[in-house]
Amino acid sequence: MLPQFGTAVRKKNLGNAVTADLGGGAPDKASVDAAWLVLEAANDLGDHAAVDACRRVIDAELNGAVAGSADVDLVLGYFR
């Protein structure tokens, strides 16, 4: 089964008022835009760890949650 993120998770967790603090900040527009670009490249390269990190950053933005700083760092430094 594929991991769910975005709308599917949001619908499932609507009643859940508790948000986990993953030690990062809310993703800004630049990190989310970068996450989409990295997601495409990581998919092409078969980099599953980067794909998962991108999905967590994108999911956090869609849900208004906090993205982990390690995930944001991986996304922003992926092409360096």
N, C-alpha and C positions, 0 to 999 in steps of 0.2 A: 504494500500500500504506500502511495506517495505521501510525503508530509504535507499537511495543510498549512496554508498561510493566507493572509489577506482576508477576504470576505468570508471564507469558510470558517476561519477561526473566530472572527469577530462575531458571527452569528451564534456560534457555539458558546462563546464566553460573555454574552451580553449581560447576564445576571451577575457575573463575578465582579465584585467591587474591589477586590484585592489585586494590586499590581506589584509584580516582583521588581525589586530594584537590582539591576544588573551592573551597577557601577558606572554607567555611561550617562550621556546626556541625550536629550531628545534629538533625533537626527535632523540636521538642517537640510535645506533644499539641495545644496551641493553634494552632500554625502548620499542622499537618496538618488539623485541623478547619476552619480558615479556608481552606485550599487547596481543600477540597471545596466550600465555599460560593462561593468565587471562581470555581472551575471551572464551576459551573452558570451563574453570571452571565456569565462571559466567553464561554461557549458561546452563550448567548442573544444577546449583543451582537456575536458574530463576532470577538472579540478573540483572534486566533490566538496572539499572543505570550504573553498571559496564560494561555491554555489550556496551552501548552507548559510554562510555568514551574510551573503547578499540578501538572501531571503529573510533572515532575521532583521536586517536593517530596514528593508522594504516593509516588512510586516509591522515593525514598530512604528514606522511613519503612518501607515494606514490605520493603525489602532490608537494612535496618539500615545503610545507607550515609550519606554526608554530602551534605546538600543545599547547593547554592551559596547564598552569602549574598545575592546579587542576586535570586535566585528567592524566597527567604524574605522579603526586603524588599518585593518587588513584591506578594506575596500579602498580607502584613500591612498594606500601605498602599493596597490596591486601592480601598477604599471611602472613603478620606479625601479 
